[in-house]
């Protein structure tokens, strides 16, 4: 799902539209748009990005995090083999 933030031309200046995927449009005040985009980029773990946040991928931190995750998984697997 792709998210774009665009100014709404037919709405008051304090309203933005967040386009979620195809035809889903959410109109919210500017402060709400900022909060949603901060959550989406910094807290939401995207299934399409292998469970990483957009910020982790954009900043390149996902390599280090992937190694840490794999280390934990390997340890748990060794300690809990059937």
C-alpha positions as CSV (number, residue, x, y, z in Angstrom):
1,X,0.0,0.0,0.0
2,X,1.4,3.4,-1.0
3,X,0.7,6.5,1.0
4,X,0.8,10.0,-0.5
5,X,0.0,13.3,1.3
6,X,-1.5,15.9,-0.9
7,X,-3.1,19.3,-0.3
8,X,-6.9,19.2,-0.8
9,X,-7.9,21.8,-3.4
10,X,-11.7,21.8,-2.6
11,X,-11.3,21.7,1.3
12,X,-10.2,24.4,3.7
13,X,-6.4,25.0,3.9
14,X,-6.2,23.2,7.3
15,X,-7.3,19.9,5.8
16,X,-5.0,17.4,4.0
17,X,-5.9,14.2,2.2
18,X,-4.0,11.0,2.8
19,X,-4.4,8.6,-0.1
20,X,-4.2,5.1,1.1
21,X,-3.7,2.7,-1.8
22,X,-6.2,2.9,-4.7
23,X,-9.3,5.0,-4.0
24,X,-9.2,5.3,-0.2
25,X,-8.9,8.9,0.8
26,X,-8.8,10.1,4.4
27,X,-9.3,13.9,5.0
28,X,-7.8,15.0,8.3
29,X,-6.5,18.3,9.9
30,X,-2.8,19.1,9.4
31,X,-1.7,18.1,12.9
32,X,-3.5,14.7,12.4
33,X,-1.7,14.2,9.1
34,X,1.6,14.9,10.7
35,X,1.0,12.4,13.5
36,X,-0.2,9.7,11.1
37,X,2.8,10.1,8.9
38,X,5.2,10.0,11.8
39,X,3.6,6.8,13.0
40,X,3.6,5.3,9.5
41,X,7.3,6.2,9.0
42,X,8.8,5.5,12.4
43,X,6.5,3.0,14.3
44,X,4.6,1.0,11.7
45,X,6.4,-2.2,10.8
46,X,5.5,-2.8,7.1
47,X,4.9,-6.4,5.9
48,X,6.2,-5.3,2.5
49,X,9.5,-4.2,4.1
50,X,10.1,-7.5,5.9
51,X,8.8,-6.1,9.2
52,X,11.0,-2.9,9.2
53,X,9.8,0.6,9.5
54,X,10.1,3.0,6.5
55,X,12.6,5.0,8.4
56,X,14.8,2.0,9.2
57,X,14.9,1.1,5.5
58,X,15.5,4.7,4.3
59,X,18.3,5.3,6.9
60,X,19.9,2.0,6.1
61,X,19.6,0.7,9.7
62,X,17.7,-2.4,8.6
63,X,20.9,-4.3,7.9
64,X,22.1,-4.0,11.5
65,X,18.6,-4.8,12.8
66,X,18.2,-7.8,10.5
67,X,21.5,-9.3,11.9
68,X,20.3,-8.7,15.5
69,X,16.9,-10.3,14.7
70,X,18.5,-13.3,13.1
71,X,20.9,-13.8,16.0
72,X,17.9,-13.9,18.5
73,X,16.1,-16.3,16.2
74,X,19.1,-18.6,15.9
75,X,19.6,-18.6,19.7
76,X,15.9,-19.4,20.4
77,X,16.0,-22.1,17.8
78,X,19.1,-23.7,19.4
79,X,17.6,-23.5,22.9
80,X,14.2,-24.9,21.9
81,X,14.7,-27.6,19.4
82,X,12.2,-30.4,19.5
